[in-house]
Each structure stands twice: as structure tokens, then as C-alpha cells.
């Protein structure tokens, strides 16, 4: 494998290793107000510091594995064009989180379902809307009435007020 | 004698109409989920765990267990007909199952897999009945030092089996343990790593992390490369899938060996159905009079591994019920269900909640019978359903996950955690860091820290307490061996 390709293949792992260093620093930094030992016994900071130590040592071994192993330790990463689908799916999820309580569950699920079926699965508008309505009503009835989970109605809460 | 009486009580609990219905639902869902590539038993259990809140502990466990062993069979359907393993434990079945299907013997492969799954699953329950209470009795004698070492050993075994790299597995374990630190310190009540967020005071819950990492991250990865899946056309009517006497004779000893391998390997954390199926396949190939047939449609290549992967589900329940130690993400979810219902998993569970334990064990017998009947009779229906529902699966899974996680604490924050960990899980798979140790670390982190601190308090801060107790020292020795041996063996091979 060429040195350039090997370096590119290692980049995600180097980034992962750097993130782990940030986690180690965070474990030590964000617990600095807590006692390590309290009344002769291990305090609340004891385990985080122990974990930070272990992670630090493991991260050194991780970097060693990346740079010293045969083949350069490179991995095959998805191309940018291949990430469009996953990113869109995540966006649907984020949409649901943002509008869950604002718009109400039924409306949010309806819009999310129609959007996912039409733009990701490439079904027709008719099928997407029909299945979207079915899914949103079924999940609402199942969780609200059958399982008794109170679901937010959002801007449609006036419909429930008697 | 006591065990047999308890077993009959358990069967009586399992045979109540409600439990029978939910057992059947679990088996059908498990088989269907196992047949659909993209989501495994852990993902299905995670997504459906919140739905079990209203059920009661026995019914909840029965359904989740049904999903667990149902998926082991369901994955076979796609392995045989589509050359795509629906479950990791069905990878091996693909090697000989799909060639059999292409030779017009799909029914033989699926029928033998169903029978093998039944045999493995049922016999392993007998093992669970014998070893479970024995191990629980032994575990009552363990103190904090032994418990801490036992949990570290369990985590290390998961790491040793989870993937190729021990270092990455240990990093994943530390990340899981770190997640368990978030929230209020159990001993002093001080908030730790909460970043001032009220929602994190109770800690990061297991459920959104498990659903995100095991359910949704698979779906995110699915959208990367959406390969159309070809289904081998085959006649799969009931009579076509019933194995002939000749096939049963040929597969008898592979099933016996598969059961033994599956059960004993399944007991070890991290080993489970996948490792069992590979070990069984390797053994059958080695001892076969016609090893060249393997990979081209050898009956033993299907019967042995399929028996082993279902036998491993019974083995996996042994440490879960008797020690409170999950050996896989699916058993971790069953453990989470017990905790949700206010039960304390561990050796005292056999005495504190015998109905729950023996009801679950009884349901395993019933469920395995349902599995073989439903699967032999309904394979064409399952295949038809798979074909029709594939396009709607991603949105259904996303919605079920969101609703399920929300219904636990009525918190949108939990849905956010779920999505965040879905991305984390996706990223981790891209850089080859295994997910299972994170989940087990999260589940065992709190109890492990508690035991560690208690042991150090009792020994006046002397860390040698873990070596001074012989059982604890033995667990730590196994821990070191499980981490060092694979490295040494690899170096020797190189």
C-alpha cells in the first residue's frame, strides 16, 4: 500500500485516538472538584481517575497499533456520496427530537414518515402519505391507548381540552 | 428433587394463557427480526424492552427470551435463502445452507436448522436447570473483592471474544464504565460528570444507549450501501421442510456435539451463539469423513452450528440468572428488565423470586416447542413478509425506538441520547471498536465500582485484598490469561 494511501487510511483512527485523549482529559478535568479519598475510603473521583489512567495507557497502545502494525492499520471509510443516506436518516431522527413536544407526536411522526418514505425509500407521494398516516395513527393508538404512555400533543393540545 | 418440583412450578407459570401468548409473540418477533438483516436480537430486545413495562417481570422476561432464541433461528432463513446472515450467529450456516438451497434443498436446510435449534435449545435448558442453582449457591459465598474480580473477568472475556483487537475491546470497556460514572455517586450522592444537566443526575440510562448503539446504528450503516437482496426461490411448504429420516440420521451426532459446544461456550461472557456456531462448524469439518463437502452443501455444516447457536442461548442464561452477569447484549437487556421491575439480579434471585426464574426456565421449554412448530409451518409466510416489509423497516425501527425510549421516562432527552449513541455506535464500527463491551461496561460499571470501593474500605485501603482472597485471585488470573493468551497465540502464528 502506498504511504499516501496508508496515511489516509490511518486518519480516522488517529482522530479516534485524539478524541480518546480528550475523554481522558475530561475525566480528570471535570472531576477535579471531587475528593479522590474521603474519610479513608475511595471517593467519587477514585473510579474516574482510575479509568482515565487505564484509557491513557490503552490509547498509547492504540496509537502503537495504528502506526506499528503491518498494513498501516488502515480501514476502509465510506465515501462522502455514501454518507448522504445515513446523514438523511439521522436528520429524520433529529427532526423528530426537535418537534416531538413542539408539534406533537402524531404530526411529527406523520411528517417524518412521509419524508423518509418519499425521499429515502423513493416511494410515490401517494404511498408515502398513505403509509405515513397509517404508521402515525398506529403508533399513537398503540402507545397512547394500549400501552398507556402519555404522548405530547404539542400545538394540537387544544384538541384534547374539553 | 427440589429442582424438579421448582421446574414443574415454573412450567405452571409458563403455561398460563398470558405467558403463552407473549412467549409466542416473542418467538415470532424474534424469528422475523432474525430474518431481517439490519437488526439483531439485542436491537429487537432493546426496542421492545420499554413495551414490557406493563407486563410484569415474568411475562417480560419470557417475551424477551423468546426474541433472543427466536432470532438465532430467524437469521438462518436469510443465510440459507439470500446468502446474507440475518444474525452474526448465522454466518456459518450460510457456508453450506445457501449451496443446499441452490441445489433445490432449501427445505432440507431450513428444516434441519429448525430441528437442530429445538434440540439445542431444549437440552441446554436442562443444563440451565442443573447448573443455574448450583452456581447461585456458590455465588452467595462471594464477597465484594470476589464480585469485583468476577465482573472484571466477565468484561475481559467479552473483550477477548468481541473482536480481533484486545486494545480496542478494552477501550470500549473503559468507555462503557465511564458512562456508568455519570450521575450521582452511589456512596456520597455527589453529582459526577453531569455538566450541570438535571437530566443526567440519574445517570445515563442503559436503554437509550442500547437502542441507539444496537438498533439504530445498524440502520444508519444500512443506508450506506443499499444492496438489493436476492431471495432463492424454493418450495417451502410444511412437507418440504420436514427432514427425512436419512437427513435426521446424518445430523444426529452433529446435533449432539453442537449442543455440548453451544451450552458450555455460551456460559462464558462474550462467547455466545456466534463463537459456538463457528466452533461447531470447525469441529464438524475436522472430524468429517468427507471434509471436502463442507462449503458445498454438507448437512453437518448446517445441523451442528444451528444446534450450537441455540444451545448457547441456554448457556448464556446461566451466569445471567445465577450471578447477575450478562454474557451478551441480549442477556444484558433481560437483566435490565429485571432491574426495571425492582428485582436484584444475582444469586439471591433464585430465592427472592423463584416464580420469575423458574417461570423463565419453564418458558424456554415451551418456547422451543413453539419455535420449531411455528418455523416449520410458517417459513413461506415469513419469507413473504420479509420481501414486502423491507422498504418500510428503517422508519418503523426509528419510530419504535423513539417511542420505546420515550415511554420509559417520558423524556425527549432520552431520545436525544439514543440518537447520539446511534452516531457513536456507527462511528465505532467504522473504526473497528466493538460495541458489546460498551454496553456491558455501562451495565456492570455501577456494581463494579461499588464492590471495588467496599472491598477497599473493608481492607483499610489495601489493594492486595484482591489477591489475598483465593477466589478473587483466580478470577484475576483468568482475566489476565483471557487478555494475554490471544496476543501470545497471534504472535506465535506470525
Interface residues (C-beta under 8 A of the other chain):
Chain A: X12 X13 X16 X20 X23 X27 X30 X31 X34 X38 X40 X41 X42 X43 X44 X46 X47 X48 X51 X54 X55 X58 X59 X61 X62 X65 X75 X77 X78 X82 X83 X85 X86 X88 X89 X90 X92 X93 X94 X96 X97 X100 X101 X109 X112 X113 X116 X117 X120 X121 X123 X131 X135 X139 X143 X147 X148 X149 X150 X151
Chain B: X51 X53 X54 X165 X167 X168 X170 X171 X174 X175 X177 X178 X181 X185 X187 X188 X190 X192 X193 X195 X216 X219 X220 X221 X223 X224 X225 X226 X391 X392 X394 X395 X396 X398 X399 X400 X402 X403 X406 X407 X410 X412 X415 X416 X419 X422 X423 X426 X427 X430 X431 X432 X433 X449 X452 X453 X456 X457 X460 X461
